[in-house]
Amino acid sequence: MAWRRRFTEHPASVDETYGEHLRVALHFSGQLAVASAAAAVHALAPWLCTRSASTKVAQLNVEMTSGARAPKPAAGNVTGSPPPLAEAS
């Protein structure tokens, strides 16, 4: 049971399942790799990628802190589609 908690405790603290957290973390990892590559290019050729890395990091900061990390469907709505509109009586 302790091993299972290692994989679920932190994701639960940010209101995600293990799978959702894995997807989000891999997304951020890939985007940080892109920013890292841009920074490396800039280090070698300062006239290139002058704002690429800082722009990407700023975008990731907004994404992570805005609460938009892993959108979830509404309760009972497994498709992620908006719920049907109620008919007027």
CNS distance restraints for C-alpha pairs under 8 A (distance, minus, plus):
assign (resid   1 and name CA) (resid   5 and name CA) 6.44 0.50 0.50
assign (resid   2 and name CA) (resid   6 and name CA) 6.51 0.50 0.50
assign (resid   3 and name CA) (resid   7 and name CA) 6.94 0.50 0.50
assign (resid   4 and name CA) (resid   8 and name CA) 6.42 0.50 0.50
assign (resid   5 and name CA) (resid   9 and name CA) 5.33 0.50 0.50
assign (resid   6 and name CA) (resid  10 and name CA) 7.66 0.50 0.50
assign (resid   7 and name CA) (resid  11 and name CA) 7.54 0.50 0.50
assign (resid   7 and name CA) (resid  18 and name CA) 6.58 0.50 0.50
assign (resid   8 and name CA) (resid  12 and name CA) 5.93 0.50 0.50
assign (resid   8 and name CA) (resid  17 and name CA) 6.99 0.50 0.50
assign (resid   8 and name CA) (resid  18 and name CA) 5.82 0.50 0.50
assign (resid   9 and name CA) (resid  13 and name CA) 6.35 0.50 0.50
assign (resid  10 and name CA) (resid  14 and name CA) 6.78 0.50 0.50
assign (resid  11 and name CA) (resid  15 and name CA) 6.32 0.50 0.50
assign (resid  11 and name CA) (resid  16 and name CA) 4.96 0.50 0.50
assign (resid  11 and name CA) (resid  17 and name CA) 5.75 0.50 0.50
assign (resid  11 and name CA) (resid  18 and name CA) 5.79 0.50 0.50
assign (resid  11 and name CA) (resid  21 and name CA) 5.76 0.50 0.50
assign (resid  12 and name CA) (resid  16 and name CA) 5.27 0.50 0.50
assign (resid  12 and name CA) (resid  17 and name CA) 6.26 0.50 0.50
assign (resid  12 and name CA) (resid  18 and name CA) 7.89 0.50 0.50
assign (resid  16 and name CA) (resid  20 and name CA) 5.63 0.50 0.50
assign (resid  16 and name CA) (resid  21 and name CA) 5.78 0.50 0.50
assign (resid  16 and name CA) (resid  70 and name CA) 7.47 0.50 0.50
assign (resid  17 and name CA) (resid  21 and name CA) 6.09 0.50 0.50
assign (resid  18 and name CA) (resid  22 and name CA) 6.05 0.50 0.50
assign (resid  19 and name CA) (resid  23 and name CA) 6.25 0.50 0.50
assign (resid  20 and name CA) (resid  24 and name CA) 6.22 0.50 0.50
assign (resid  20 and name CA) (resid  70 and name CA) 6.65 0.50 0.50
assign (resid  21 and name CA) (resid  25 and name CA) 5.91 0.50 0.50
assign (resid  21 and name CA) (resid  70 and name CA) 7.91 0.50 0.50
assign (resid  22 and name CA) (resid  26 and name CA) 6.05 0.50 0.50
assign (resid  23 and name CA) (resid  27 and name CA) 6.15 0.50 0.50
assign (resid  24 and name CA) (resid  28 and name CA) 6.31 0.50 0.50
assign (resid  24 and name CA) (resid  69 and name CA) 6.57 0.50 0.50
assign (resid  24 and name CA) (resid  70 and name CA) 6.72 0.50 0.50
assign (resid  25 and name CA) (resid  29 and name CA) 6.06 0.50 0.50
assign (resid  26 and name CA) (resid  30 and name CA) 6.11 0.50 0.50
assign (resid  27 and name CA) (resid  31 and name CA) 6.26 0.50 0.50
assign (resid  28 and name CA) (resid  32 and name CA) 6.00 0.50 0.50
assign (resid  28 and name CA) (resid  60 and name CA) 7.30 0.50 0.50
assign (resid  29 and name CA) (resid  33 and name CA) 6.18 0.50 0.50
assign (resid  30 and name CA) (resid  34 and name CA) 6.43 0.50 0.50
assign (resid  31 and name CA) (resid  35 and name CA) 6.36 0.50 0.50
assign (resid  31 and name CA) (resid  56 and name CA) 7.47 0.50 0.50
assign (resid  31 and name CA) (resid  60 and name CA) 7.92 0.50 0.50
assign (resid  32 and name CA) (resid  36 and name CA) 5.97 0.50 0.50
assign (resid  32 and name CA) (resid  56 and name CA) 7.76 0.50 0.50
assign (resid  32 and name CA) (resid  57 and name CA) 7.35 0.50 0.50
assign (resid  33 and name CA) (resid  37 and name CA) 6.16 0.50 0.50
assign (resid  34 and name CA) (resid  38 and name CA) 6.30 0.50 0.50
assign (resid  34 and name CA) (resid  53 and name CA) 7.82 0.50 0.50
assign (resid  35 and name CA) (resid  39 and name CA) 6.19 0.50 0.50
assign (resid  35 and name CA) (resid  52 and name CA) 6.78 0.50 0.50
assign (resid  35 and name CA) (resid  53 and name CA) 4.35 0.50 0.50
assign (resid  35 and name CA) (resid  54 and name CA) 7.62 0.50 0.50
assign (resid  35 and name CA) (resid  56 and name CA) 6.08 0.50 0.50
assign (resid  35 and name CA) (resid  57 and name CA) 7.08 0.50 0.50
assign (resid  36 and name CA) (resid  40 and name CA) 6.20 0.50 0.50
assign (resid  36 and name CA) (resid  53 and name CA) 6.73 0.50 0.50
assign (resid  37 and name CA) (resid  41 and name CA) 6.24 0.50 0.50
assign (resid  38 and name CA) (resid  42 and name CA) 6.13 0.50 0.50
assign (resid  38 and name CA) (resid  49 and name CA) 5.89 0.50 0.50
assign (resid  38 and name CA) (resid  52 and name CA) 6.14 0.50 0.50
assign (resid  38 and name CA) (resid  53 and name CA) 5.65 0.50 0.50
assign (resid  39 and name CA) (resid  43 and name CA) 6.08 0.50 0.50
assign (resid  39 and name CA) (resid  49 and name CA) 7.17 0.50 0.50
assign (resid  39 and name CA) (resid  52 and name CA) 7.56 0.50 0.50
assign (resid  39 and name CA) (resid  53 and name CA) 5.65 0.50 0.50
assign (resid  40 and name CA) (resid  44 and name CA) 6.47 0.50 0.50
assign (resid  41 and name CA) (resid  45 and name CA) 5.99 0.50 0.50
assign (resid  41 and name CA) (resid  46 and name CA) 7.70 0.50 0.50
assign (resid  41 and name CA) (resid  48 and name CA) 6.87 0.50 0.50
assign (resid  41 and name CA) (resid  49 and name CA) 6.89 0.50 0.50
assign (resid  42 and name CA) (resid  46 and name CA) 4.63 0.50 0.50
assign (resid  42 and name CA) (resid  47 and name CA) 6.85 0.50 0.50
assign (resid  42 and name CA) (resid  48 and name CA) 5.37 0.50 0.50
assign (resid  42 and name CA) (resid  49 and name CA) 5.39 0.50 0.50
assign (resid  42 and name CA) (resid  50 and name CA) 6.42 0.50 0.50
assign (resid  46 and name CA) (resid  50 and name CA) 6.79 0.50 0.50
assign (resid  49 and name CA) (resid  53 and name CA) 7.36 0.50 0.50
assign (resid  51 and name CA) (resid  55 and name CA) 5.85 0.50 0.50
assign (resid  52 and name CA) (resid  56 and name CA) 6.18 0.50 0.50
assign (resid  53 and name CA) (resid  57 and name CA) 6.18 0.50 0.50
assign (resid  54 and name CA) (resid  58 and name CA) 6.10 0.50 0.50
assign (resid  55 and name CA) (resid  59 and name CA) 6.19 0.50 0.50
assign (resid  56 and name CA) (resid  60 and name CA) 6.19 0.50 0.50
assign (resid  57 and name CA) (resid  61 and name CA) 6.13 0.50 0.50
assign (resid  58 and name CA) (resid  62 and name CA) 6.38 0.50 0.50
assign (resid  59 and name CA) (resid  63 and name CA) 6.21 0.50 0.50
assign (resid  60 and name CA) (resid  64 and name CA) 6.00 0.50 0.50
assign (resid  61 and name CA) (resid  65 and name CA) 6.01 0.50 0.50
assign (resid  62 and name CA) (resid  66 and name CA) 5.68 0.50 0.50
assign (resid  63 and name CA) (resid  67 and name CA) 7.12 0.50 0.50
assign (resid  63 and name CA) (resid  68 and name CA) 5.96 0.50 0.50
assign (resid  63 and name CA) (resid  69 and name CA) 6.37 0.50 0.50
assign (resid  64 and name CA) (resid  68 and name CA) 6.77 0.50 0.50
assign (resid  64 and name CA) (resid  69 and name CA) 5.81 0.50 0.50
assign (resid  72 and name CA) (resid  80 and name CA) 7.20 0.50 0.50
assign (resid  73 and name CA) (resid  77 and name CA) 5.80 0.50 0.50
assign (resid  73 and name CA) (resid  78 and name CA) 6.20 0.50 0.50
assign (resid  73 and name CA) (resid  79 and name CA) 6.98 0.50 0.50
assign (resid  73 and name CA) (resid  80 and name CA) 4.38 0.50 0.50
assign (resid  73 and name CA) (resid  81 and name CA) 7.37 0.50 0.50
assign (resid  74 and name CA) (resid  78 and name CA) 7.58 0.50 0.50
assign (resid  74 and name CA) (resid  80 and name CA) 6.95 0.50 0.50
assign (resid  77 and name CA) (resid  81 and name CA) 7.02 0.50 0.50
assign (resid  77 and name CA) (resid  82 and name CA) 7.90 0.50 0.50
assign (resid  77 and name CA) (resid  83 and name CA) 7.17 0.50 0.50
